[in-house]
């Protein structure tokens, strides 16, 4: 009986060791190189957004998006949803689509900010290029995985700014929304990269 129990214990230990050595299946079928590139792109876009925010704060004293909350609704500045990218309900196809659509939305919003201020214009141009590159990268990966929707996402209606102050305030609000969007995107992409 003891010999049988010992054999069973040894067999179970060997089985446990094999299971421990077996690599876990990735949570997504996304290439690691794509995920790492996306994480780097998020960090680059976040750095661009910080520069835009700092320049608007330093030059125009628009430092607190919370103070502009009433203008957000008045100016019609939307926020891009990322519900499919939340850690509780991460859905790969839905998350990639929301990321792509969100970047398309921010492309349109940033275009509406053209002429915001000579101090901010160069960084805004860089930010637009980085976001366009990021959206293209996501779209290409979706096509590679046969997940891409038939139609390209089209930006919704852009806000109309009737004064320089509204354009600058809009810049602060768009930058704050984009920063929040990027934080959720980064967490989702990091989760996919680590799974």
C-alpha positions as CSV (number, residue, x, y, z in Angstrom):
1,X,0.0,0.0,0.0
2,X,2.8,2.4,0.9
3,X,4.6,1.5,-2.3
4,X,1.5,2.2,-4.3
5,X,1.0,5.6,-2.6
6,X,4.6,6.5,-3.3
7,X,4.3,5.6,-7.0
8,X,1.1,7.6,-7.2
9,X,2.9,10.6,-5.5
10,X,5.9,10.3,-7.9
11,X,3.6,10.1,-10.9
12,X,1.6,13.1,-9.7
13,X,4.8,15.1,-9.1
14,X,6.0,14.2,-12.6
15,X,2.7,15.3,-14.1
16,X,2.8,18.6,-12.1
17,X,6.3,19.3,-13.4
18,X,5.2,18.8,-17.0
19,X,2.2,21.1,-16.4
20,X,4.5,23.8,-14.8
21,X,6.9,23.6,-17.8
22,X,4.2,24.0,-20.4
23,X,4.0,27.6,-21.5
24,X,0.6,29.2,-21.1
25,X,-1.3,30.0,-24.2
26,X,-1.3,33.7,-25.0
27,X,-4.6,35.5,-24.3
28,X,-4.5,37.0,-27.8
29,X,-3.2,36.0,-31.2
30,X,-1.5,39.3,-31.6
31,X,2.2,39.3,-32.4
32,X,4.4,40.4,-29.5
33,X,6.2,42.8,-31.8
34,X,2.9,44.6,-32.6
35,X,2.0,44.9,-29.0
36,X,5.5,46.3,-28.0
37,X,5.3,48.8,-30.9
38,X,1.9,49.9,-29.7
39,X,3.1,50.4,-26.2
40,X,6.0,52.5,-27.5
41,X,3.5,54.5,-29.6
42,X,1.3,55.1,-26.6
43,X,4.3,56.5,-24.7
44,X,5.3,58.7,-27.6
45,X,1.8,60.1,-28.1
46,X,1.4,60.6,-24.3
47,X,4.7,62.6,-24.3
48,X,3.3,64.8,-27.2
49,X,0.1,65.4,-25.3
50,X,2.0,66.5,-22.2
51,X,4.0,69.0,-24.3
52,X,0.7,70.4,-25.8
53,X,-0.8,70.7,-22.3
54,X,2.3,72.3,-20.9
55,X,2.5,74.9,-23.7
56,X,-1.2,75.8,-23.3
57,X,-0.7,76.1,-19.6
58,X,2.5,78.2,-19.9
59,X,1.5,80.4,-22.7
60,X,-2.3,80.8,-22.2
61,X,-2.7,79.9,-18.5
62,X,-5.1,77.2,-19.3
63,X,-3.8,74.7,-16.8
64,X,-6.8,72.9,-15.4
65,X,-9.3,71.0,-17.6
66,X,-11.6,70.7,-14.6
67,X,-12.2,74.5,-14.8
68,X,-13.4,74.1,-18.4
69,X,-16.0,71.4,-17.8
70,X,-18.9,73.6,-18.8
71,X,-17.2,74.4,-22.0
72,X,-16.8,70.7,-22.9
73,X,-20.5,70.3,-23.4
74,X,-20.9,73.7,-25.0
75,X,-18.1,73.1,-27.5
76,X,-19.3,69.5,-28.2
77,X,-16.0,67.8,-27.6
78,X,-16.7,64.0,-27.5
79,X,-14.8,61.3,-25.7
80,X,-13.8,58.1,-27.4
81,X,-15.2,55.0,-25.6
82,X,-12.9,52.1,-24.7
83,X,-15.4,49.8,-22.9
84,X,-14.1,46.7,-24.8
85,X,-10.6,47.4,-23.5
86,X,-11.4,47.5,-19.8
87,X,-9.6,44.8,-17.8
88,X,-12.8,43.2,-16.7
89,X,-14.3,42.8,-20.2
90,X,-11.3,42.8,-22.6
91,X,-12.5,41.8,-26.0
92,X,-9.7,41.7,-28.6
93,X,-11.6,42.6,-31.7
94,X,-13.8,45.2,-30.0
95,X,-10.8,46.7,-28.3
96,X,-8.8,47.1,-31.5
97,X,-11.8,48.5,-33.2
98,X,-12.4,51.0,-30.4
99,X,-8.7,52.0,-30.4
100,X,-8.8,52.6,-34.2
101,X,-12.0,54.5,-34.0
102,X,-10.8,56.5,-31.1
103,X,-7.6,57.6,-32.9
104,X,-9.8,58.5,-35.9
105,X,-11.9,60.7,-33.7
106,X,-8.8,62.4,-32.2
107,X,-7.4,63.0,-35.7
108,X,-10.5,65.0,-36.5
109,X,-10.5,66.8,-33.2
110,X,-6.8,67.8,-33.6
111,X,-7.5,69.0,-37.1
112,X,-10.2,71.3,-35.7
113,X,-7.5,72.8,-33.4
114,X,-5.4,74.0,-36.4
115,X,-4.3,77.6,-35.8
116,X,-4.6,77.2,-32.0
117,X,-1.3,79.1,-31.3
118,X,2.1,79.4,-32.9
119,X,3.7,78.0,-29.7
120,X,1.6,74.8,-29.8
121,X,1.3,74.3,-33.6
122,X,4.6,72.3,-34.1
123,X,3.8,69.9,-31.3
124,X,0.2,69.6,-32.5
125,X,1.5,68.6,-36.0
126,X,3.7,66.0,-34.5
127,X,0.9,64.7,-32.4
128,X,-1.4,64.4,-35.5
129,X,1.3,62.4,-37.3
130,X,1.9,60.1,-34.4
131,X,-1.8,59.4,-34.0
132,X,-2.2,58.8,-37.7
133,X,0.7,56.4,-37.6
134,X,-0.8,54.6,-34.6
135,X,-4.2,54.3,-36.3
136,X,-2.6,52.9,-39.4
137,X,-0.6,50.4,-37.4
138,X,-3.8,49.1,-35.7
139,X,-5.7,49.0,-38.9
140,X,-2.9,47.0,-40.6
141,X,-2.9,44.5,-37.7
142,X,-6.6,44.1,-37.9
143,X,-6.4,43.4,-41.6
144,X,-3.6,40.9,-41.0
145,X,-5.9,39.1,-38.6
146,X,-9.0,39.4,-40.9
147,X,-10.7,41.6,-38.2
148,X,-10.8,44.9,-40.0
149,X,-14.3,46.3,-40.7
150,X,-15.2,46.8,-44.3
151,X,-15.4,50.6,-43.9
152,X,-12.8,53.0,-42.5
153,X,-13.9,54.8,-39.4
154,X,-14.9,58.4,-40.2
155,X,-14.4,61.1,-37.7
156,X,-17.7,62.5,-36.3
157,X,-18.5,66.2,-36.6
158,X,-15.7,68.4,-35.4
159,X,-16.4,71.1,-32.8
160,X,-16.7,74.6,-34.2
161,X,-14.6,77.2,-32.3
162,X,-15.8,80.8,-32.7
163,X,-12.9,82.4,-30.8
164,X,-9.2,81.9,-30.1
165,X,-10.1,81.3,-26.4
166,X,-12.6,78.5,-27.4
167,X,-10.0,76.9,-29.6
168,X,-7.4,77.0,-26.8
169,X,-9.9,75.7,-24.2
170,X,-10.8,73.0,-26.7
171,X,-7.2,72.1,-27.0
172,X,-6.9,71.6,-23.2
173,X,-10.1,69.5,-23.2
174,X,-9.1,67.4,-26.2
175,X,-5.6,66.8,-24.7
176,X,-7.2,65.8,-21.4
177,X,-9.6,63.4,-23.1
178,X,-6.8,62.0,-25.2
179,X,-4.6,61.4,-22.1
180,X,-7.4,59.5,-20.4
181,X,-7.9,57.4,-23.6
182,X,-4.2,56.6,-23.8
183,X,-4.1,55.5,-20.2
184,X,-6.8,52.9,-20.8
185,X,-5.2,51.9,-24.1
186,X,-1.9,51.4,-22.4
187,X,-3.3,49.2,-19.7
188,X,-5.2,47.0,-22.2
189,X,-2.1,46.7,-24.5
190,X,0.2,45.9,-21.6
191,X,-2.3,43.2,-20.4
192,X,-2.3,41.7,-23.8
193,X,1.5,41.8,-24.0
194,X,1.9,40.2,-20.6
195,X,-0.7,37.4,-21.1
